[in-house]
Amino acid sequence: MEGDLQVVVGANLRRVRRQMGFSQESFGQHVGWHRTFVGAVERGERNLTLRTVERLADQLDVHPLALLFDGVATFRPVAEDGTTGRAITFSGDPVA
């Protein structure tokens, strides 16, 4: 359905923001958005470009798929020796 991905991105953003301990206002300051814009994105009312999703994921230190995936994404280091990068495991029920 039209707009479903916006709702998924919003729900994932809300989950990650809360996990990081940010309020909407403090998160907005962190990423350069107004608090009301953060709320609108989380409600699925704003259509973000892929570039914006990518930048947002970078600022949150998550893989962009963590914001786009309609389910539960688990991330772990690729190698035990601390090699940079992320491996992604998708599972669980849809977020939205």
PDB file of N, CA, C and O in Angstrom, chain B, residues numbered from 101:
ATOM      1  N   MET B 101       0.822  -1.191   0.000  1.00  0.00           N
ATOM      2  CA  MET B 101       0.000   0.000   0.000  1.00  0.00           C
ATOM      3  C   MET B 101       0.861   1.249   0.000  1.00  0.00           C
ATOM      4  O   MET B 101       1.985   1.254   0.502  1.00  0.00           O
ATOM      5  N   GLU B 102       0.318   2.289  -0.565  1.00  0.00           N
ATOM      6  CA  GLU B 102       1.045   3.550  -0.616  1.00  0.00           C
ATOM      7  C   GLU B 102       1.248   4.093   0.797  1.00  0.00           C
ATOM      8  O   GLU B 102       0.308   4.152   1.590  1.00  0.00           O
ATOM      9  N   GLY B 103       2.469   4.486   1.100  1.00  0.00           N
ATOM     10  CA  GLY B 103       2.786   5.056   2.400  1.00  0.00           C
ATOM     11  C   GLY B 103       3.195   4.045   3.455  1.00  0.00           C
ATOM     12  O   GLY B 103       3.622   4.432   4.543  1.00  0.00           O
ATOM     13  N   ASP B 104       3.075   2.745   3.156  1.00  0.00           N
ATOM     14  CA  ASP B 104       3.437   1.731   4.147  1.00  0.00           C
ATOM     15  C   ASP B 104       4.903   1.826   4.555  1.00  0.00           C
ATOM     16  O   ASP B 104       5.226   1.682   5.734  1.00  0.00           O
ATOM     17  N   LEU B 105       5.789   2.066   3.600  1.00  0.00           N
ATOM     18  CA  LEU B 105       7.210   2.146   3.922  1.00  0.00           C
ATOM     19  C   LEU B 105       7.487   3.348   4.822  1.00  0.00           C
ATOM     20  O   LEU B 105       8.352   3.281   5.695  1.00  0.00           O
ATOM     21  N   GLN B 106       6.765   4.440   4.618  1.00  0.00           N
ATOM     22  CA  GLN B 106       6.922   5.603   5.487  1.00  0.00           C
ATOM     23  C   GLN B 106       6.579   5.238   6.930  1.00  0.00           C
ATOM     24  O   GLN B 106       7.259   5.670   7.861  1.00  0.00           O
ATOM     25  N   VAL B 107       5.532   4.449   7.112  1.00  0.00           N
ATOM     26  CA  VAL B 107       5.123   4.021   8.452  1.00  0.00           C
ATOM     27  C   VAL B 107       6.186   3.102   9.056  1.00  0.00           C
ATOM     28  O   VAL B 107       6.502   3.214  10.240  1.00  0.00           O
ATOM     29  N   VAL B 108       6.733   2.203   8.253  1.00  0.00           N
ATOM     30  CA  VAL B 108       7.785   1.293   8.722  1.00  0.00           C
ATOM     31  C   VAL B 108       9.016   2.084   9.146  1.00  0.00           C
ATOM     32  O   VAL B 108       9.564   1.852  10.223  1.00  0.00           O
ATOM     33  N   VAL B 109       9.453   3.017   8.305  1.00  0.00           N
ATOM     34  CA  VAL B 109      10.625   3.841   8.637  1.00  0.00           C
ATOM     35  C   VAL B 109      10.360   4.610   9.930  1.00  0.00           C
ATOM     36  O   VAL B 109      11.228   4.686  10.799  1.00  0.00           O
ATOM     37  N   GLY B 110       9.173   5.172  10.053  1.00  0.00           N
ATOM     38  CA  GLY B 110       8.830   5.923  11.258  1.00  0.00           C
ATOM     39  C   GLY B 110       8.856   5.064  12.510  1.00  0.00           C
ATOM     40  O   GLY B 110       9.387   5.477  13.541  1.00  0.00           O
ATOM     41  N   ALA B 111       8.281   3.864  12.423  1.00  0.00           N
ATOM     42  CA  ALA B 111       8.266   2.959  13.579  1.00  0.00           C
ATOM     43  C   ALA B 111       9.683   2.533  13.952  1.00  0.00           C
ATOM     44  O   ALA B 111      10.024   2.463  15.133  1.00  0.00           O
ATOM     45  N   ASN B 112      10.499   2.251  12.952  1.00  0.00           N
ATOM     46  CA  ASN B 112      11.885   1.856  13.214  1.00  0.00           C
ATOM     47  C   ASN B 112      12.683   3.011  13.795  1.00  0.00           C
ATOM     48  O   ASN B 112      13.492   2.816  14.702  1.00  0.00           O
ATOM     49  N   LEU B 113      12.459   4.212  13.278  1.00  0.00           N
ATOM     50  CA  LEU B 113      13.145   5.383  13.813  1.00  0.00           C
ATOM     51  C   LEU B 113      12.773   5.580  15.279  1.00  0.00           C
ATOM     52  O   LEU B 113      13.644   5.824  16.114  1.00  0.00           O
ATOM     53  N   ARG B 114      11.490   5.475  15.591  1.00  0.00           N
ATOM     54  CA  ARG B 114      11.039   5.629  16.977  1.00  0.00           C
ATOM     55  C   ARG B 114      11.713   4.583  17.873  1.00  0.00           C
ATOM     56  O   ARG B 114      12.171   4.912  18.967  1.00  0.00           O
ATOM     57  N   ARG B 115      11.776   3.335  17.419  1.00  0.00           N
ATOM     58  CA  ARG B 115      12.389   2.263  18.207  1.00  0.00           C
ATOM     59  C   ARG B 115      13.866   2.552  18.466  1.00  0.00           C
ATOM     60  O   ARG B 115      14.330   2.453  19.602  1.00  0.00           O
ATOM     61  N   VAL B 116      14.601   2.909  17.415  1.00  0.00           N
ATOM     62  CA  VAL B 116      16.037   3.182  17.561  1.00  0.00           C
ATOM     63  C   VAL B 116      16.254   4.408  18.441  1.00  0.00           C
ATOM     64  O   VAL B 116      17.136   4.409  19.300  1.00  0.00           O
ATOM     65  N   ARG B 117      15.456   5.447  18.232  1.00  0.00           N
ATOM     66  CA  ARG B 117      15.586   6.673  19.036  1.00  0.00           C
ATOM     67  C   ARG B 117      15.394   6.362  20.515  1.00  0.00           C
ATOM     68  O   ARG B 117      16.174   6.812  21.354  1.00  0.00           O
ATOM     69  N   ARG B 118      14.365   5.597  20.831  1.00  0.00           N
ATOM     70  CA  ARG B 118      14.096   5.250  22.229  1.00  0.00           C
ATOM     71  C   ARG B 118      15.199   4.370  22.805  1.00  0.00           C
ATOM     72  O   ARG B 118      15.594   4.544  23.958  1.00  0.00           O
ATOM     73  N   GLN B 119      15.700   3.419  22.006  1.00  0.00           N
ATOM     74  CA  GLN B 119      16.791   2.555  22.472  1.00  0.00           C
ATOM     75  C   GLN B 119      18.031   3.371  22.808  1.00  0.00           C
ATOM     76  O   GLN B 119      18.799   3.015  23.702  1.00  0.00           O
ATOM     77  N   MET B 120      18.219   4.467  22.083  1.00  0.00           N
ATOM     78  CA  MET B 120      19.379   5.324  22.320  1.00  0.00           C
ATOM     79  C   MET B 120      19.139   6.303  23.470  1.00  0.00           C
ATOM     80  O   MET B 120      20.061   7.004  23.886  1.00  0.00           O
ATOM     81  N   GLY B 121      17.907   6.356  23.986  1.00  0.00           N
ATOM     82  CA  GLY B 121      17.600   7.218  25.115  1.00  0.00           C
ATOM     83  C   GLY B 121      17.299   8.659  24.748  1.00  0.00           C
ATOM     84  O   GLY B 121      17.342   9.536  25.611  1.00  0.00           O
ATOM     85  N   PHE B 122      16.996   8.917  23.488  1.00  0.00           N
ATOM     86  CA  PHE B 122      16.691  10.271  23.037  1.00  0.00           C
ATOM     87  C   PHE B 122      15.201  10.571  23.164  1.00  0.00           C
ATOM     88  O   PHE B 122      14.363   9.712  22.890  1.00  0.00           O
ATOM     89  N   SER B 123      14.874  11.793  23.582  1.00  0.00           N
ATOM     90  CA  SER B 123      13.521  12.309  23.409  1.00  0.00           C
ATOM     91  C   SER B 123      13.415  12.782  21.961  1.00  0.00           C
ATOM     92  O   SER B 123      14.426  12.865  21.263  1.00  0.00           O
ATOM     93  N   GLN B 124      12.209  13.089  21.506  1.00  0.00           N
ATOM     94  CA  GLN B 124      12.085  13.616  20.143  1.00  0.00           C
ATOM     95  C   GLN B 124      12.863  14.921  20.008  1.00  0.00           C
ATOM     96  O   GLN B 124      13.497  15.167  18.983  1.00  0.00           O
ATOM     97  N   GLU B 125      12.813  15.750  21.039  1.00  0.00           N
ATOM     98  CA  GLU B 125      13.510  17.033  20.974  1.00  0.00           C
ATOM     99  C   GLU B 125      15.026  16.858  20.940  1.00  0.00           C
ATOM    100  O   GLU B 125      15.701  17.463  20.107  1.00  0.00           O
ATOM    101  N   SER B 126      15.565  16.035  21.841  1.00  0.00           N
ATOM    102  CA  SER B 126      17.024  15.852  21.861  1.00  0.00           C
ATOM    103  C   SER B 126      17.501  15.129  20.605  1.00  0.00           C
ATOM    104  O   SER B 126      18.586  15.412  20.097  1.00  0.00           O
ATOM    105  N   PHE B 127      16.693  14.197  20.105  1.00  0.00           N
ATOM    106  CA  PHE B 127      17.049  13.520  18.862  1.00  0.00           C
ATOM    107  C   PHE B 127      17.060  14.510  17.702  1.00  0.00           C
ATOM    108  O   PHE B 127      17.964  14.486  16.866  1.00  0.00           O
ATOM    109  N   GLY B 128      16.058  15.375  17.654  1.00  0.00           N
ATOM    110  CA  GLY B 128      16.011  16.397  16.610  1.00  0.00           C
ATOM    111  C   GLY B 128      17.260  17.267  16.621  1.00  0.00           C
ATOM    112  O   GLY B 128      17.808  17.589  15.567  1.00  0.00           O
ATOM    113  N   GLN B 129      17.705  17.644  17.804  1.00  0.00           N
ATOM    114  CA  GLN B 129      18.928  18.438  17.911  1.00  0.00           C
ATOM    115  C   GLN B 129      20.131  17.639  17.428  1.00  0.00           C
ATOM    116  O   GLN B 129      21.035  18.186  16.797  1.00  0.00           O
ATOM    117  N   HIS B 130      20.138  16.349  17.724  1.00  0.00           N
ATOM    118  CA  HIS B 130      21.248  15.475  17.329  1.00  0.00           C
ATOM    119  C   HIS B 130      21.379  15.372  15.810  1.00  0.00           C
ATOM    120  O   HIS B 130      22.490  15.357  15.279  1.00  0.00           O
ATOM    121  N   VAL B 131      20.245  15.301  15.112  1.00  0.00           N
ATOM    122  CA  VAL B 131      20.283  15.110  13.657  1.00  0.00           C
ATOM    123  C   VAL B 131      19.960  16.378  12.873  1.00  0.00           C
ATOM    124  O   VAL B 131      19.980  16.359  11.642  1.00  0.00           O
ATOM    125  N   GLY B 132      19.663  17.480  13.562  1.00  0.00           N
ATOM    126  CA  GLY B 132      19.398  18.741  12.874  1.00  0.00           C
ATOM    127  C   GLY B 132      17.965  18.903  12.384  1.00  0.00           C
ATOM    128  O   GLY B 132      17.711  19.630  11.424  1.00  0.00           O
ATOM    129  N   TRP B 133      17.035  18.231  13.039  1.00  0.00           N
ATOM    130  CA  TRP B 133      15.614  18.338  12.691  1.00  0.00           C
ATOM    131  C   TRP B 133      14.862  18.999  13.833  1.00  0.00           C
ATOM    132  O   TRP B 133      15.304  18.953  14.981  1.00  0.00           O
ATOM    133  N   HIS B 134      13.723  19.615  13.523  1.00  0.00           N
ATOM    134  CA  HIS B 134      12.841  20.148  14.556  1.00  0.00           C
ATOM    135  C   HIS B 134      12.065  18.988  15.177  1.00  0.00           C
ATOM    136  O   HIS B 134      11.781  17.993  14.509  1.00  0.00           O
ATOM    137  N   ARG B 135      11.729  19.120  16.443  1.00  0.00           N
ATOM    138  CA  ARG B 135      10.988  18.083  17.168  1.00  0.00           C
ATOM    139  C   ARG B 135       9.700  17.676  16.453  1.00  0.00           C
ATOM    140  O   ARG B 135       9.359  16.494  16.415  1.00  0.00           O
ATOM    141  N   THR B 136       8.989  18.644  15.889  1.00  0.00           N
ATOM    142  CA  THR B 136       7.732  18.319  15.209  1.00  0.00           C
ATOM    143  C   THR B 136       7.973  17.517  13.933  1.00  0.00           C
ATOM    144  O   THR B 136       7.136  16.702  13.547  1.00  0.00           O
ATOM    145  N   PHE B 137       9.112  17.743  13.277  1.00  0.00           N
ATOM    146  CA  PHE B 137       9.447  16.967  12.083  1.00  0.00           C
ATOM    147  C   PHE B 137       9.767  15.525  12.473  1.00  0.00           C
ATOM    148  O   PHE B 137       9.370  14.588  11.781  1.00  0.00           O
ATOM    149  N   VAL B 138      10.485  15.351  13.581  1.00  0.00           N
ATOM    150  CA  VAL B 138      10.777  13.997  14.072  1.00  0.00           C
ATOM    151  C   VAL B 138       9.467  13.258  14.316  1.00  0.00           C
ATOM    152  O   VAL B 138       9.318  12.107  13.907  1.00  0.00           O
ATOM    153  N   GLY B 139       8.525  13.909  14.976  1.00  0.00           N
ATOM    154  CA  GLY B 139       7.233  13.289  15.250  1.00  0.00           C
ATOM    155  C   GLY B 139       6.485  12.927  13.983  1.00  0.00           C
ATOM    156  O   GLY B 139       5.881  11.858  13.897  1.00  0.00           O
ATOM    157  N   ALA B 140       6.522  13.816  12.996  1.00  0.00           N
ATOM    158  CA  ALA B 140       5.834  13.555  11.725  1.00  0.00           C
ATOM    159  C   ALA B 140       6.461  12.370  10.995  1.00  0.00           C
ATOM    160  O   ALA B 140       5.746  11.561  10.404  1.00  0.00           O
ATOM    161  N   VAL B 141       7.785  12.262  11.029  1.00  0.00           N
ATOM    162  CA  VAL B 141       8.460  11.120  10.401  1.00  0.00           C
ATOM    163  C   VAL B 141       8.062   9.839  11.127  1.00  0.00           C
ATOM    164  O   VAL B 141       7.760   8.831  10.488  1.00  0.00           O
ATOM    165  N   GLU B 142       8.062   9.874  12.445  1.00  0.00           N
ATOM    166  CA  GLU B 142       7.724   8.682  13.221  1.00  0.00           C
ATOM    167  C   GLU B 142       6.279   8.240  13.004  1.00  0.00           C
ATOM    168  O   GLU B 142       5.973   7.054  13.124  1.00  0.00           O
ATOM    169  N   ARG B 143       5.402   9.165  12.690  1.00  0.00           N
ATOM    170  CA  ARG B 143       4.001   8.819  12.409  1.00  0.00           C
ATOM    171  C   ARG B 143       3.787   8.417  10.954  1.00  0.00           C
ATOM    172  O   ARG B 143       2.670   8.079  10.563  1.00  0.00           O
ATOM    173  N   GLY B 144       4.845   8.451  10.154  1.00  0.00           N
ATOM    174  CA  GLY B 144       4.735   8.074   8.749  1.00  0.00           C
ATOM    175  C   GLY B 144       4.120   9.149   7.882  1.00  0.00           C
ATOM    176  O   GLY B 144       3.602   8.860   6.804  1.00  0.00           O
ATOM    177  N   GLU B 145       4.172  10.390   8.344  1.00  0.00           N
ATOM    178  CA  GLU B 145       3.565  11.503   7.616  1.00  0.00           C
ATOM    179  C   GLU B 145       4.541  12.210   6.680  1.00  0.00           C
ATOM    180  O   GLU B 145       4.127  13.045   5.876  1.00  0.00           O
ATOM    181  N   ARG B 146       5.810  11.891   6.773  1.00  0.00           N
ATOM    182  CA  ARG B 146       6.833  12.518   5.925  1.00  0.00           C
ATOM    183  C   ARG B 146       7.504  11.468   5.067  1.00  0.00           C
ATOM    184  O   ARG B 146       7.799  10.366   5.529  1.00  0.00           O
ATOM    185  N   ASN B 147       7.741  11.814   3.830  1.00  0.00           N
ATOM    186  CA  ASN B 147       8.379  10.915   2.880  1.00  0.00           C
ATOM    187  C   ASN B 147       9.855  11.292   2.770  1.00  0.00           C
ATOM    188  O   ASN B 147      10.196  12.319   2.183  1.00  0.00           O
ATOM    189  N   LEU B 148      10.719  10.467   3.331  1.00  0.00           N
ATOM    190  CA  LEU B 148      12.154  10.742   3.303  1.00  0.00           C
ATOM    191  C   LEU B 148      12.775  10.178   2.034  1.00  0.00           C
ATOM    192  O   LEU B 148      12.360   9.129   1.543  1.00  0.00           O
ATOM    193  N   THR B 149      13.767  10.879   1.509  1.00  0.00           N
ATOM    194  CA  THR B 149      14.518  10.345   0.377  1.00  0.00           C
ATOM    195  C   THR B 149      15.448   9.246   0.881  1.00  0.00           C
ATOM    196  O   THR B 149      15.741   9.163   2.074  1.00  0.00           O
ATOM    197  N   LEU B 150      15.902   8.410  -0.036  1.00  0.00           N
ATOM    198  CA  LEU B 150      16.864   7.372   0.345  1.00  0.00           C
ATOM    199  C   LEU B 150      18.148   7.989   0.870  1.00  0.00           C
ATOM    200  O   LEU B 150      18.774   7.447   1.781  1.00  0.00           O
ATOM    201  N   ARG B 151      18.536   9.099   0.311  1.00  0.00           N
ATOM    202  CA  ARG B 151      19.742   9.790   0.786  1.00  0.00           C
ATOM    203  C   ARG B 151      19.565  10.214   2.245  1.00  0.00           C
ATOM    204  O   ARG B 151      20.489  10.082   3.047  1.00  0.00           O
ATOM    205  N   THR B 152      18.383  10.720   2.586  1.00  0.00           N
ATOM    206  CA  THR B 152      18.114  11.124   3.963  1.00  0.00           C
ATOM    207  C   THR B 152      18.111   9.919   4.890  1.00  0.00           C
ATOM    208  O   THR B 152      18.649   9.992   5.995  1.00  0.00           O
ATOM    209  N   VAL B 153      17.513   8.810   4.462  1.00  0.00           N
ATOM    210  CA  VAL B 153      17.519   7.585   5.265  1.00  0.00           C
ATOM    211  C   VAL B 153      18.955   7.128   5.491  1.00  0.00           C
ATOM    212  O   VAL B 153      19.312   6.719   6.596  1.00  0.00           O
ATOM    213  N   GLU B 154      19.773   7.194   4.455  1.00  0.00           N
ATOM    214  CA  GLU B 154      21.171   6.782   4.568  1.00  0.00           C
ATOM    215  C   GLU B 154      21.930   7.673   5.557  1.00  0.00           C
ATOM    216  O   GLU B 154      22.669   7.168   6.402  1.00  0.00           O
ATOM    217  N   ARG B 155      21.754   8.988   5.458  1.00  0.00           N
ATOM    218  CA  ARG B 155      22.426   9.914   6.380  1.00  0.00           C
ATOM    219  C   ARG B 155      21.940   9.711   7.809  1.00  0.00           C
ATOM    220  O   ARG B 155      22.728   9.730   8.755  1.00  0.00           O
ATOM    221  N   LEU B 156      20.632   9.516   7.952  1.00  0.00           N
ATOM    222  CA  LEU B 156      20.052   9.294   9.268  1.00  0.00           C
ATOM    223  C   LEU B 156      20.614   8.019   9.898  1.00  0.00           C
ATOM    224  O   LEU B 156      20.986   8.016  11.072  1.00  0.00           O
ATOM    225  N   ALA B 157      20.676   6.950   9.126  1.00  0.00           N
ATOM    226  CA  ALA B 157      21.233   5.689   9.619  1.00  0.00           C
ATOM    227  C   ALA B 157      22.689   5.875  10.037  1.00  0.00           C
ATOM    228  O   ALA B 157      23.120   5.330  11.054  1.00  0.00           O
ATOM    229  N   ASP B 158      23.442   6.640   9.259  1.00  0.00           N
ATOM    230  CA  ASP B 158      24.839   6.896   9.595  1.00  0.00           C
ATOM    231  C   ASP B 158      24.940   7.637  10.926  1.00  0.00           C
ATOM    232  O   ASP B 158      25.787   7.305  11.756  1.00  0.00           O
ATOM    233  N   GLN B 159      24.087   8.632  11.133  1.00  0.00           N
ATOM    234  CA  GLN B 159      24.115   9.390  12.385  1.00  0.00           C
ATOM    235  C   GLN B 159      23.687   8.540  13.578  1.00  0.00           C
ATOM    236  O   GLN B 159      24.104   8.785  14.710  1.00  0.00           O
ATOM    237  N   LEU B 160      22.850   7.538  13.311  1.00  0.00           N
ATOM    238  CA  LEU B 160      22.395   6.636  14.376  1.00  0.00           C
ATOM    239  C   LEU B 160      23.328   5.447  14.557  1.00  0.00           C
ATOM    240  O   LEU B 160      23.160   4.658  15.487  1.00  0.00           O
ATOM    241  N   ASP B 161      24.312   5.318  13.669  1.00  0.00           N
ATOM    242  CA  ASP B 161      25.250   4.195  13.662  1.00  0.00           C
ATOM    243  C   ASP B 161      24.528   2.857  13.515  1.00  0.00           C
ATOM    244  O   ASP B 161      24.833   1.887  14.209  1.00  0.00           O
ATOM    245  N   VAL B 162      23.558   2.830  12.587  1.00  0.00           N
ATOM    246  CA  VAL B 162      22.865   1.590  12.233  1.00  0.00           C
ATOM    247  C   VAL B 162      22.924   1.436  10.719  1.00  0.00           C
ATOM    248  O   VAL B 162      23.165   2.406   9.999  1.00  0.00           O
ATOM    249  N   HIS B 163      22.709   0.244  10.250  1.00  0.00           N
ATOM    250  CA  HIS B 163      22.638  -0.002   8.810  1.00  0.00           C
ATOM    251  C   HIS B 163      21.332   0.599   8.298  1.00  0.00           C
ATOM    252  O   HIS B 163      20.322   0.518   8.997  1.00  0.00           O
ATOM    253  N   PRO B 164      21.309   1.200   7.103  1.00  0.00           N
ATOM    254  CA  PRO B 164      20.065   1.769   6.574  1.00  0.00           C
ATOM    255  C   PRO B 164      18.903   0.780   6.548  1.00  0.00           C
ATOM    256  O   PRO B 164      17.747   1.179   6.693  1.00  0.00           O
ATOM    257  N   LEU B 165      19.202  -0.510   6.365  1.00  0.00           N
ATOM    258  CA  LEU B 165      18.129  -1.504   6.357  1.00  0.00           C
ATOM    259  C   LEU B 165      17.431  -1.604   7.708  1.00  0.00           C
ATOM    260  O   LEU B 165      16.288  -2.055   7.780  1.00  0.00           O
ATOM    261  N   ALA B 166      18.102  -1.188   8.775  1.00  0.00           N
ATOM    262  CA  ALA B 166      17.463  -1.192  10.090  1.00  0.00           C
ATOM    263  C   ALA B 166      16.281  -0.237  10.124  1.00  0.00           C
ATOM    264  O   ALA B 166      15.355  -0.422  10.913  1.00  0.00           O
ATOM    265  N   LEU B 167      16.306   0.776   9.278  1.00  0.00           N
ATOM    266  CA  LEU B 167      15.195   1.725   9.204  1.00  0.00           C
ATOM    267  C   LEU B 167      14.165   1.312   8.164  1.00  0.00           C
ATOM    268  O   LEU B 167      12.995   1.680   8.276  1.00  0.00           O
ATOM    269  N   LEU B 168      14.577   0.557   7.160  1.00  0.00           N
ATOM    270  CA  LEU B 168      13.691   0.204   6.051  1.00  0.00           C
ATOM    271  C   LEU B 168      12.999  -1.140   6.210  1.00  0.00           C
ATOM    272  O   LEU B 168      11.947  -1.365   5.611  1.00  0.00           O
ATOM    273  N   PHE B 169      13.566  -2.032   7.002  1.00  0.00           N
ATOM    274  CA  PHE B 169      13.057  -3.400   7.093  1.00  0.00           C
ATOM    275  C   PHE B 169      11.785  -3.467   7.929  1.00  0.00           C
ATOM    276  O   PHE B 169      11.709  -2.882   9.009  1.00  0.00           O
ATOM    277  N   ASP B 170      10.792  -4.184   7.420  1.00  0.00           N
ATOM    278  CA  ASP B 170       9.504  -4.349   8.102  1.00  0.00           C
ATOM    279  C   ASP B 170       9.535  -5.604   8.966  1.00  0.00           C
ATOM    280  O   ASP B 170       8.845  -6.583   8.683  1.00  0.00           O
ATOM    281  N   GLY B 171      10.334  -5.564  10.010  1.00  0.00           N
ATOM    282  CA  GLY B 171      10.510  -6.694  10.908  1.00  0.00           C
ATOM    283  C   GLY B 171      11.584  -6.351  11.912  1.00  0.00           C
ATOM    284  O   GLY B 171      11.862  -5.175  12.148  1.00  0.00           O
ATOM    285  N   VAL B 172      12.181  -7.341  12.497  1.00  0.00           N
ATOM    286  CA  VAL B 172      13.217  -7.123  13.496  1.00  0.00           C
ATOM    287  C   VAL B 172      14.573  -7.396  12.864  1.00  0.00           C
ATOM    288  O   VAL B 172      14.786  -8.458  12.280  1.00  0.00           O
ATOM    289  N   ALA B 173      15.475  -6.456  12.977  1.00  0.00           N
ATOM    290  CA  ALA B 173      16.826  -6.618  12.442  1.00  0.00           C
ATOM    291  C   ALA B 173      17.802  -6.664  13.615  1.00  0.00           C
ATOM    292  O   ALA B 173      17.740  -5.824  14.513  1.00  0.00           O
ATOM    293  N   THR B 174      18.686  -7.629  13.606  1.00  0.00           N
ATOM    294  CA  THR B 174      19.706  -7.769  14.632  1.00  0.00           C
ATOM    295  C   THR B 174      21.067  -7.579  13.979  1.00  0.00           C
ATOM    296  O   THR B 174      21.344  -8.163  12.931  1.00  0.00           O
ATOM    297  N   PHE B 175      21.910  -6.769  14.591  1.00  0.00           N
ATOM    298  CA  PHE B 175      23.216  -6.464  14.026  1.00  0.00           C
ATOM    299  C   PHE B 175      24.303  -6.986  14.944  1.00  0.00           C
ATOM    300  O   PHE B 175      24.170  -6.950  16.167  1.00  0.00           O
ATOM    301  N   ARG B 176      25.379  -7.472  14.345  1.00  0.00           N
ATOM    302  CA  ARG B 176      26.531  -7.931  15.114  1.00  0.00           C
ATOM    303  C   ARG B 176      27.783  -7.617  14.305  1.00  0.00           C
ATOM    304  O   ARG B 176      27.718  -7.509  13.080  1.00  0.00           O
ATOM    305  N   PRO B 177      28.927  -7.469  14.982  1.00  0.00           N
ATOM    306  CA  PRO B 177      30.164  -7.242  14.234  1.00  0.00           C
ATOM    307  C   PRO B 177      30.420  -8.391  13.266  1.00  0.00           C
ATOM    308  O   PRO B 177      30.072  -9.539  13.543  1.00  0.00           O
ATOM    309  N   VAL B 178      31.024  -8.075  12.140  1.00  0.00           N
ATOM    310  CA  VAL B 178      31.310  -9.097  11.133  1.00  0.00           C
ATOM    311  C   VAL B 178      32.334 -10.087  11.653  1.00  0.00           C
ATOM    312  O   VAL B 178      32.215 -11.288  11.409  1.00  0.00           O
ATOM    313  N   ALA B 179      33.328  -9.606  12.360  1.00  0.00           N
ATOM    314  CA  ALA B 179      34.396 -10.483  12.842  1.00  0.00           C
ATOM    315  C   ALA B 179      34.625 -10.235  14.331  1.00  0.00           C
ATOM    316  O   ALA B 179      34.458  -9.118  14.820  1.00  0.00           O
ATOM    317  N   GLU B 180      35.001 -11.273  15.029  1.00  0.00           N
ATOM    318  CA  GLU B 180      35.267 -11.171  16.460  1.00  0.00           C
ATOM    319  C   GLU B 180      36.497 -10.310  16.753  1.00  0.00           C
ATOM    320  O   GLU B 180      36.644  -9.805  17.865  1.00  0.00           O
ATOM    321  N   ASP B 181      37.377 -10.140  15.770  1.00  0.00           N
ATOM    322  CA  ASP B 181      38.601  -9.370  15.993  1.00  0.00           C
ATOM    323  C   ASP B 181      38.374  -7.865  15.897  1.00  0.00           C
ATOM    324  O   ASP B 181      39.333  -7.094  15.919  1.00  0.00           O
ATOM    325  N   GLY B 182      37.104  -7.434  15.791  1.00  0.00           N
ATOM    326  CA  GLY B 182      36.803  -6.013  15.759  1.00  0.00           C
ATOM    327  C   GLY B 182      36.819  -5.403  14.378  1.00  0.00           C
ATOM    328  O   GLY B 182      36.731  -4.182  14.248  1.00  0.00           O
ATOM    329  N   THR B 183      36.929  -6.214  13.345  1.00  0.00           N
ATOM    330  CA  THR B 183      36.895  -5.703  11.985  1.00  0.00           C
ATOM    331  C   THR B 183      35.623  -4.889  11.790  1.00  0.00           C
ATOM    332  O   THR B 183      34.545  -5.299  12.221  1.00  0.00           O
ATOM    333  N   THR B 184      35.747  -3.748  11.147  1.00  0.00           N
ATOM    334  CA  THR B 184      34.583  -2.891  10.961  1.00  0.00           C
ATOM    335  C   THR B 184      33.600  -3.504   9.985  1.00  0.00           C
ATOM    336  O   THR B 184      33.957  -4.339   9.153  1.00  0.00           O
ATOM    337  N   GLY B 185      32.382  -3.081  10.100  1.00  0.00           N
ATOM    338  CA  GLY B 185      31.310  -3.579   9.249  1.00  0.00           C
ATOM    339  C   GLY B 185      30.238  -4.231  10.092  1.00  0.00           C
ATOM    340  O   GLY B 185      30.413  -4.449  11.291  1.00  0.00           O
ATOM    341  N   ARG B 186      29.123  -4.539   9.447  1.00  0.00           N
ATOM    342  CA  ARG B 186      28.007  -5.119  10.176  1.00  0.00           C
ATOM    343  C   ARG B 186      27.456  -6.315   9.421  1.00  0.00           C
ATOM    344  O   ARG B 186      27.418  -6.316   8.191  1.00  0.00           O
ATOM    345  N   ALA B 187      27.036  -7.312  10.143  1.00  0.00           N
ATOM    346  CA  ALA B 187      26.264  -8.410   9.574  1.00  0.00           C
ATOM    347  C   ALA B 187      24.831  -8.205  10.036  1.00  0.00           C
ATOM    348  O   ALA B 187      24.599  -7.728  11.147  1.00  0.00           O
ATOM    349  N   ILE B 188      23.885  -8.555   9.211  1.00  0.00           N
ATOM    350  CA  ILE B 188      22.486  -8.296   9.518  1.00  0.00           C
ATOM    351  C   ILE B 188      21.713  -9.601   9.517  1.00  0.00           C
ATOM    352  O   ILE B 188      21.832 -10.408   8.595  1.00  0.00           O
ATOM    353  N   THR B 189      20.926  -9.799  10.554  1.00  0.00           N
ATOM    354  CA  THR B 189      20.018 -10.932  10.624  1.00  0.00           C
ATOM    355  C   THR B 189      18.609 -10.381  10.729  1.00  0.00           C
ATOM    356  O   THR B 189      18.325  -9.570  11.611  1.00  0.00           O
ATOM    357  N   PHE B 190      17.724 -10.810   9.843  1.00  0.00           N
ATOM    358  CA  PHE B 190      16.343 -10.350   9.858  1.00  0.00           C
ATOM    359  C   PHE B 190      15.447 -11.462  10.353  1.00  0.00           C
ATOM    360  O   PHE B 190      15.554 -12.605   9.906  1.00  0.00           O
ATOM    361  N   SER B 191      14.568 -11.127  11.273  1.00  0.00           N
ATOM    362  CA  SER B 191      13.635 -12.119  11.789  1.00  0.00           C
ATOM    363  C   SER B 191      12.499 -11.414  12.508  1.00  0.00           C
ATOM    364  O   SER B 191      12.501 -10.191  12.649  1.00  0.00           O
ATOM    365  N   GLY B 192      11.546 -12.182  12.952  1.00  0.00           N
ATOM    366  CA  GLY B 192      10.504 -11.652  13.813  1.00  0.00           C
ATOM    367  C   GLY B 192       9.305 -11.106  13.087  1.00  0.00           C
ATOM    368  O   GLY B 192       9.198 -11.173  11.862  1.00  0.00           O
ATOM    369  N   ASP B 193       8.407 -10.563  13.879  1.00  0.00           N
ATOM    370  CA  ASP B 193       7.170  -9.998  13.373  1.00  0.00           C
ATOM    371  C   ASP B 193       7.406  -8.590  12.855  1.00  0.00           C
ATOM    372  O   ASP B 193       8.357  -7.927  13.270  1.00  0.00           O
ATOM    373  N   PRO B 194       6.554  -8.129  11.957  1.00  0.00           N
ATOM    374  CA  PRO B 194       6.677  -6.761  11.457  1.00  0.00           C
ATOM    375  C   PRO B 194       6.616  -5.747  12.588  1.00  0.00           C
ATOM    376  O   PRO B 194       5.929  -5.949  13.589  1.00  0.00           O
ATOM    377  N   VAL B 195       7.349  -4.654  12.409  1.00  0.00           N
ATOM    378  CA  VAL B 195       7.387  -3.586  13.400  1.00  0.00           C
ATOM    379  C   VAL B 195       6.102  -2.786  13.356  1.00  0.00           C
ATOM    380  O   VAL B 195       5.526  -2.476  14.398  1.00  0.00           O
ATOM    381  N   ALA B 196       5.650  -2.450  12.165  1.00  0.00           N
ATOM    382  CA  ALA B 196       4.487  -1.564  12.017  1.00  0.00           C
ATOM    383  C   ALA B 196       3.195  -2.340  12.055  1.00  0.00           C
ATOM    384  O   ALA B 196       2.119  -1.752  11.945  1.00  0.00           O
TER     385      ALA B 196
END
